[in-house]
Amino acid sequence: MADPLIKFYDSVCVQKAVLWYNSKVIDDFGNRSYDSTEINVRWDGKRQLVLNENGEEVVSEAEIMIASDTPEIKSGDYIYLGTLNDLDSDQLNDPVGIGHRIIAVNTTPLFQSNSEFIRTVNV
């Protein structure tokens, strides 16, 4: 049974976003290949200083709450506030130009839990 806090957290993630992830494949020209999926989020457009994956202070344009059923997200993945139907076929495979690069991934464990986490990302 899901924790009530996770249920509440997921209930406020009512906006749709497209996530491009799993950018492991690189072609002969150095281009990455991404998987894309539609996820539920709560997009909070607030500027703040965060640390990126290199430990450098950078300005984040938004903090995004990620629903608990979302695939694993890493720094360097891309996210777009909208639906898959908003995108044309070229944009589905190439997020650069339309998607926001994820610069930080944050996980916070639930109280008295070491297996359930609240996740946010910064772009």
ZAROMAR-409836 format. One line per field, with one value per residue: x, y, z of N, C-alpha, C, CB in turn. Coordinates in nm, 4 decimals. Each point is the difference from the previous one (the first is absolute). Glycine has a CB too. Layout:
<pts>
npx (X:...)
npy (Y:...)
npz (Z:...)
capx (X:...)
capy (Y:...)
capz (Z:...)
cpx (X:...)
cpy (Y:...)
cpz (Z:...)
cbpx (X:...)
cbpy (Y:...)
cbpz (Z:...)
</pts>
This chain:
<pts>
npx (0.0839:0.1525:0.1312:-0.3162:0.2692:-0.0669:-0.2974:0.1051:0.2037:-0.2170:-0.1937:0.2239:0.0570:-0.2802:0.2737:-0.0350:0.3206:0.0463:0.1779:0.2011:0.0702:0.2415:0.2620:0.1080:-0.0069:0.2904:-0.1371:0.2783:-0.0801:0.0977:-0.3330:-0.0331:-0.1764:-0.1997:-0.1423:-0.2028:-0.1441:-0.2274:0.1502:-0.2619:0.1918:-0.1215:0.1415:0.1025:0.0390:0.2291:0.2502:0.1292:0.3030:-0.0533:0.2914:-0.0264:0.0454:0.2319:-0.1267:-0.1517:-0.1755:-0.1995:-0.1966:-0.1699:-0.1553:-0.1151:0.0496:-0.1191:-0.1620:0.1404:-0.3284:0.1500:-0.0055:0.3072:0.1421:0.1925:-0.0455:0.3184:0.0276:-0.1146:-0.3339:-0.0865:-0.2262:-0.1751:-0.1789:-0.1554:-0.1344:0.2320:-0.1993:0.2464:0.1622:-0.0322:0.0677:0.2234:-0.1060:0.0173:0.3205:0.0618:-0.0835:0.1901:-0.2379:-0.1959:0.1796:0.0334:0.3049:-0.1639:0.2107:-0.1040:-0.1001:-0.1221:0.0007:-0.1758:0.0592:-0.3192:0.0838:0.1907:0.1774:0.3006:-0.2585:-0.1078:0.1912:-0.2189:0.1337:0.0391:0.1166:0.1286:-0.1130)
npy (-0.1173:0.2190:0.0756:0.1117:0.1144:-0.1494:0.1175:0.2962:-0.0352:-0.0840:0.2517:0.2133:-0.1802:0.2008:0.0474:-0.2284:0.0094:-0.1234:-0.1696:0.0575:-0.2782:-0.1181:0.2497:-0.3541:0.1122:0.1801:-0.0370:-0.0437:0.2891:-0.0813:-0.1063:-0.0813:-0.2195:0.1774:-0.2779:0.2509:-0.1052:0.2162:0.0507:0.0851:0.2767:0.1308:0.1826:0.1429:0.2210:-0.0127:0.1387:-0.2350:0.0651:-0.3168:-0.0713:-0.0192:-0.2810:0.2244:0.0282:0.2462:0.1595:-0.0991:0.2411:-0.2849:0.1674:-0.1930:-0.0964:-0.2383:-0.0956:-0.2530:-0.0956:-0.1749:-0.0601:0.1756:-0.2622:0.0379:0.3288:-0.0377:0.3038:0.0123:-0.0105:0.2219:0.0713:0.1016:0.1433:-0.2437:-0.2560:-0.1552:0.2250:0.2247:-0.1870:0.0587:-0.2964:0.2105:-0.0101:-0.3285:0.0359:0.2896:0.0512:0.1894:0.2457:-0.0650:-0.0561:0.2213:-0.1490:-0.1639:0.2553:-0.2462:-0.3149:0.1498:-0.3241:0.1572:-0.3290:0.0470:0.1281:-0.2719:-0.0249:-0.1301:0.0008:0.3222:0.2192:0.2309:-0.0460:0.3241:-0.0325:0.2759:0.0415)
npz (0.0000:-0.2069:0.2847:0.0423:-0.1345:-0.2753:0.0006:0.0151:-0.2324:-0.2070:0.0693:-0.1204:-0.2868:-0.1509:-0.2042:-0.2269:0.0663:-0.2869:0.2392:-0.2721:0.2015:-0.1179:-0.0798:-0.0289:-0.3047:-0.0399:-0.3176:-0.0736:0.1455:0.3304:-0.0323:0.3183:-0.1460:0.2127:0.0614:-0.0808:0.2700:-0.0266:0.3026:0.1338:0.0085:0.2397:-0.2799:0.3078:-0.2866:0.2829:-0.1695:0.1926:-0.0466:-0.1164:0.0754:-0.3404:0.0696:0.0966:0.3282:-0.2041:0.2307:-0.2630:0.0585:0.0840:-0.2490:0.2505:0.3027:-0.2189:0.2931:-0.1767:0.0365:0.2222:-0.3266:-0.0633:-0.1482:0.2357:-0.0328:-0.0896:0.0804:-0.3148:0.0060:-0.1937:0.2135:-0.2571:0.2550:-0.2129:-0.0006:-0.1219:-0.1214:0.0189:-0.2311:-0.3156:0.0200:0.0919:0.3003:0.0198:-0.0197:0.1620:0.3501:-0.1981:0.0405:0.2439:0.2606:0.2125:-0.0607:0.2494:0.1127:0.2049:-0.0193:0.2868:0.0950:0.2382:0.1125:-0.0074:0.2760:0.0178:-0.3205:-0.0034:-0.2493:-0.0422:-0.1693:0.0297:-0.3158:0.0373:-0.2931:0.0788:-0.3103)
capx (-0.0839:0.0809:0.0015:-0.0915:0.0751:0.0242:-0.1289:-0.0230:0.1024:-0.0417:-0.1261:0.0260:0.0739:-0.1093:0.0405:0.0673:0.1305:0.0705:0.1337:0.0938:0.0928:0.0713:0.0777:0.1236:0.0424:0.0597:0.0262:0.1329:0.0197:-0.0002:-0.1361:-0.0608:-0.1343:-0.0765:-0.1358:-0.0869:-0.1237:-0.0790:-0.0046:-0.0727:0.0905:-0.0448:0.1058:0.0034:0.0935:0.0674:0.1452:0.0797:0.1337:0.0149:0.1263:-0.0161:0.0693:0.1430:0.0181:0.0033:-0.1246:-0.0648:-0.1360:-0.1084:-0.1189:-0.1198:0.0102:-0.1087:-0.0329:-0.0155:-0.0872:0.0755:0.0067:0.0841:0.1277:0.1160:0.0407:0.1379:0.0455:0.0287:-0.1243:-0.0744:-0.1417:-0.0788:-0.1344:-0.0945:-0.0287:0.0615:-0.0767:0.0435:0.1287:0.0028:0.0790:0.1421:0.0203:-0.0118:0.1294:0.1074:-0.0536:0.0789:-0.0735:-0.1345:0.0021:0.0886:0.0973:-0.0061:0.1318:0.0136:-0.1031:-0.0033:-0.0837:-0.0196:-0.0714:-0.1153:0.0293:0.0105:0.0094:0.1235:-0.0282:-0.0920:0.0594:-0.0610:0.1020:-0.0140:0.1122:0.0154:0.0400)
capy (0.1173:0.1211:0.0934:0.1123:0.1164:-0.0227:0.0206:0.1442:0.0534:-0.0333:0.0672:0.1387:-0.0049:-0.0110:0.0524:-0.0955:0.0393:-0.1019:-0.0279:-0.0710:-0.0640:-0.1171:0.0479:-0.0785:-0.0313:0.1109:-0.0441:0.0294:0.1451:0.0514:0.0344:-0.0932:-0.0486:0.0048:-0.0511:0.1048:-0.0463:0.1046:-0.0218:0.0980:0.0852:0.1313:0.0875:0.1234:0.0888:0.0921:0.0041:-0.0220:-0.0538:-0.1413:-0.0585:-0.0963:-0.1271:0.0274:0.0742:0.1435:0.0726:0.0466:0.0479:-0.0878:0.0750:-0.0661:-0.1225:-0.0826:-0.1199:-0.1128:-0.1052:-0.1165:-0.1082:0.0465:-0.0712:0.0666:0.1239:0.0369:0.1282:-0.0142:-0.0327:0.1205:0.0006:0.1045:0.0119:-0.0211:-0.1406:-0.0570:0.0481:0.1359:-0.0056:-0.0687:-0.1233:0.0303:0.0395:-0.1171:-0.0672:0.0953:0.1009:0.1232:0.1083:0.0131:-0.0482:0.0628:-0.0972:-0.0188:0.0318:-0.0590:-0.0948:0.0011:-0.1025:0.0165:-0.1176:0.0212:-0.0217:-0.1389:-0.0892:0.0037:-0.0576:0.0840:0.1325:0.1094:0.0451:0.1251:0.0326:0.1410:0.0296)
capz (0.0000:-0.0130:0.1119:-0.0239:-0.0471:-0.1432:-0.0669:-0.0068:-0.0898:-0.1362:-0.0326:-0.0419:-0.1271:-0.0968:-0.1302:-0.0876:-0.0526:-0.0783:0.0505:-0.0871:0.0926:-0.0492:-0.1152:-0.0024:-0.1359:-0.0740:-0.1372:-0.0549:-0.0054:0.1365:0.0419:0.0942:-0.0272:0.1246:0.0130:0.0529:0.0619:0.0637:0.1438:0.0802:0.0768:0.0463:-0.0500:0.0787:-0.0678:0.0909:-0.0165:0.1198:-0.0228:0.0340:-0.0436:-0.1081:0.0216:0.0176:0.1232:-0.0287:0.0226:-0.1219:0.0216:-0.0443:-0.0398:0.0531:0.0788:-0.0500:0.0764:-0.0918:0.0531:0.0471:-0.0993:-0.1099:-0.0127:0.0602:-0.0665:0.0281:-0.0533:-0.1426:-0.0696:-0.0383:0.0357:-0.0672:0.0551:-0.1089:-0.0286:-0.1204:-0.1151:-0.0317:-0.0688:-0.1292:0.0054:0.0205:0.1389:0.0862:0.0080:0.0263:0.0916:0.0011:-0.0643:0.0584:0.1373:0.0980:0.0509:0.1441:0.0539:0.1342:0.0430:0.1461:0.0617:0.1438:0.0504:0.0875:0.1410:0.0442:-0.1160:-0.0772:-0.1318:-0.0751:-0.0121:-0.0760:-0.0957:-0.0742:-0.0886:-0.0331:-0.1386)
cpx (0.0894:-0.0158:-0.0950:0.0712:0.0308:-0.1297:-0.0303:0.0951:-0.0394:-0.1268:0.0206:0.0813:-0.1007:0.0352:0.0705:0.1322:0.0560:0.1401:0.0776:0.1089:0.0757:0.0855:0.1342:0.0548:0.0523:0.0350:0.1402:0.0323:-0.0020:-0.1367:-0.0553:-0.1401:-0.0737:-0.1283:-0.0835:-0.1265:-0.0705:-0.0134:-0.0854:0.0986:-0.0781:0.1167:-0.0087:0.1081:0.0618:0.1509:0.0679:0.1376:0.0016:0.1393:-0.0280:0.0829:0.1509:0.0295:0.0077:-0.1359:-0.0532:-0.1412:-0.0976:-0.1211:-0.1288:0.0395:-0.1244:-0.0169:-0.0331:-0.0865:0.0808:0.0151:0.0874:0.1279:0.1135:0.0421:0.1420:0.0252:0.0403:-0.1192:-0.0714:-0.1465:-0.0671:-0.1387:-0.1000:-0.0164:0.0763:-0.0705:0.0369:0.1238:-0.0142:0.1002:0.1491:0.0284:-0.0104:0.1340:0.1144:-0.0512:0.0737:-0.0755:-0.1396:-0.0012:0.0956:0.0932:-0.0101:0.1403:0.0220:-0.1187:0.0095:-0.0916:-0.0037:-0.0753:-0.1212:0.0427:-0.0041:0.0012:0.1380:-0.0209:-0.0966:0.0490:-0.0921:0.1098:-0.0383:0.1212:0.0022:0.0457:0.0395)
cpy (0.1250:0.0889:0.1158:0.1256:-0.0123:0.0219:0.1490:0.0642:-0.0251:0.0748:0.1457:0.0073:-0.0210:0.0565:-0.1098:0.0586:-0.1154:-0.0109:-0.0752:-0.0544:-0.1119:0.0329:-0.0716:-0.0205:0.1262:-0.0512:0.0424:0.1489:0.0638:0.0401:-0.1072:-0.0395:-0.0100:-0.0793:0.1146:-0.0631:0.1196:-0.0341:0.1070:0.0749:0.1138:0.0940:0.1336:0.0903:0.1014:-0.0089:-0.0204:-0.0513:-0.1453:-0.0442:-0.0987:-0.1249:0.0163:0.0789:0.1505:0.0616:0.0516:0.0464:-0.1001:0.0868:-0.0603:-0.1183:-0.0819:-0.1226:-0.1103:-0.1074:-0.1266:-0.1108:0.0351:-0.0833:0.0787:0.1200:0.0319:0.1428:-0.0227:-0.0474:0.1317:-0.0146:0.1211:0.0019:-0.0032:-0.1493:-0.0469:0.0495:0.1418:0.0020:-0.0638:-0.1153:0.0251:0.0340:-0.1189:-0.0686:0.0929:0.1138:0.1337:0.1065:0.0185:-0.0418:0.0799:-0.1086:-0.0060:0.0189:-0.0568:-0.0915:-0.0095:-0.1107:0.0237:-0.1219:0.0410:-0.0227:-0.1489:-0.0984:0.0128:-0.0575:0.0837:0.1445:0.0948:0.0497:0.1335:0.0133:0.1504:0.0111:0.1447)
cpz (0.0000:0.1228:-0.0300:-0.0503:-0.1498:-0.0777:-0.0146:-0.1009:-0.1461:-0.0409:-0.0424:-0.1288:-0.1133:-0.1377:-0.0789:-0.0464:-0.0806:0.0576:-0.1065:0.0903:-0.0699:-0.1223:-0.0108:-0.1409:-0.0690:-0.1396:-0.0448:-0.0027:0.1386:0.0516:0.0933:-0.0464:0.1338:-0.0126:0.0536:0.0559:0.0625:0.1483:0.0671:0.0890:0.0650:-0.0276:0.0733:-0.0585:0.0938:-0.0220:0.1344:-0.0392:0.0451:-0.0429:-0.1120:0.0291:0.0183:0.1273:-0.0186:0.0302:-0.1324:0.0357:-0.0599:-0.0304:0.0560:0.0866:-0.0314:0.0890:-0.0998:0.0655:0.0274:-0.1032:-0.1204:-0.0080:0.0656:-0.0844:0.0418:-0.0465:-0.1443:-0.0804:-0.0302:0.0371:-0.0645:0.0616:-0.1146:-0.0235:-0.1240:-0.1257:-0.0410:-0.0907:-0.1377:0.0076:0.0209:0.1460:0.0960:0.0216:0.0380:0.0874:-0.0030:-0.0795:0.0560:0.1467:0.0868:0.0539:0.1519:0.0565:0.1403:0.0270:0.1518:0.0499:0.1501:0.0504:0.0837:0.1447:0.0315:-0.1161:-0.0624:-0.1396:-0.0843:0.0049:-0.0755:-0.0928:-0.0615:-0.0904:-0.0215:-0.1450:-0.0098)
cbpx (-0.1853:-0.0230:0.2392:-0.1462:0.1001:0.1850:-0.0828:-0.0775:0.1776:0.1044:-0.1143:-0.0083:0.2094:-0.1570:0.0219:-0.2211:0.0416:-0.1366:-0.0831:-0.0495:-0.1503:-0.1842:-0.1114:-0.0784:-0.1691:0.0922:-0.2464:-0.0214:-0.1049:0.2270:-0.0369:0.1345:0.0768:0.0969:0.0763:0.0919:0.0983:-0.1274:0.2273:-0.2091:0.1904:-0.1587:-0.0028:-0.0810:-0.1306:-0.1870:-0.0235:-0.2075:0.1070:-0.2502:0.1018:-0.0418:-0.1774:0.0236:0.1146:0.1757:0.0739:0.1380:0.0772:0.0871:0.1204:-0.1322:0.1374:0.0430:-0.0866:0.2251:-0.1965:-0.0808:-0.2271:-0.0937:-0.0810:0.0759:-0.2382:0.0729:0.0786:0.2327:-0.0199:0.1607:0.0483:0.1306:0.0846:0.0635:-0.2275:0.0671:-0.1841:-0.0945:0.1160:-0.0628:-0.1690:0.0152:-0.0907:-0.2329:-0.0836:0.1088:-0.0708:0.2189:0.1310:-0.1000:-0.0577:-0.1749:0.1551:-0.1976:-0.0029:0.1282:0.0084:0.0446:0.0563:-0.0021:0.2155:-0.1606:-0.0954:-0.1153:-0.2484:0.1313:0.0402:-0.1933:0.2274:-0.1668:0.0587:-0.1346:-0.0132:0.0554:-0.1534)
cbpy (-0.1260:-0.0115:-0.0637:-0.0930:0.0280:-0.1656:-0.2188:0.0003:-0.0388:-0.2250:-0.1513:0.0680:-0.0938:0.0141:0.2338:-0.0952:0.1560:0.0466:-0.0058:0.1480:0.0574:-0.1435:0.2228:-0.1136:-0.1876:0.1083:0.0148:-0.2045:0.0000:0.0760:0.1244:0.1013:-0.1286:0.2237:-0.2417:0.1674:-0.2302:0.0486:-0.1075:-0.1436:-0.0577:-0.0945:-0.1134:-0.1199:-0.0302:-0.0225:0.1540:-0.0476:0.2286:-0.0435:0.0291:0.1872:-0.1089:-0.0029:-0.1973:-0.0356:0.0649:-0.1588:0.2412:-0.1956:0.0668:0.0719:0.1118:0.0805:0.1358:0.0491:0.0963:0.0550:-0.0696:0.2327:-0.1045:-0.2188:0.0861:-0.2404:0.0819:-0.0476:-0.2285:0.0422:-0.1192:-0.0262:0.1336:0.2206:0.0259:-0.2032:-0.1480:0.0740:-0.0139:0.2143:-0.1039:0.0823:0.2253:-0.0297:-0.1580:-0.0587:-0.1871:-0.1302:-0.0434:-0.0428:-0.2260:0.1776:0.0433:-0.1599:0.2065:0.2024:-0.1328:0.2481:-0.1667:0.2546:-0.1291:-0.0719:0.2257:0.0652:0.0194:-0.0193:-0.2220:-0.1560:-0.1035:0.0671:-0.2381:0.1104:-0.2260:0.0587:-0.1764)
cbpz (0.1221:-0.2496:0.0571:0.1775:0.2302:0.0524:0.0929:0.2401:0.1769:0.0284:0.1618:0.2393:0.1142:0.1910:0.0951:-0.0749:0.1948:-0.2118:0.2386:-0.2039:0.1927:0.0884:0.0212:0.2054:-0.0116:0.2134:-0.0513:-0.1368:-0.2257:-0.0427:-0.2160:0.1871:-0.2086:0.0513:0.0404:-0.1651:0.0440:-0.2161:-0.0079:-0.0036:-0.1553:0.1826:-0.2281:0.2107:-0.2062:0.1702:-0.1976:0.1345:0.0301:-0.0256:0.2301:-0.1645:-0.1344:-0.2470:0.0861:-0.1777:0.2318:-0.1451:-0.0020:0.1385:-0.2070:-0.2010:0.1869:-0.2351:0.1991:-0.1059:-0.1259:0.2243:0.0725:0.0253:-0.2139:0.0996:-0.0074:-0.0217:0.2282:0.0608:0.1160:-0.1881:0.2194:-0.2167:0.1983:-0.1057:0.1044:0.1310:0.0715:0.2192:0.2214:-0.1234:-0.1480:-0.2363:-0.0573:-0.0805:-0.1688:-0.2195:0.1418:0.0198:-0.2030:-0.2257:-0.0836:0.0628:-0.1961:-0.0199:-0.1378:0.0826:-0.2204:0.0035:-0.1823:-0.0172:-0.0002:-0.1833:0.0574:0.2091:-0.0423:0.2122:0.1013:0.0512:0.0055:0.1874:-0.0490:0.1865:-0.1152:0.2410:-0.0905)
</pts>
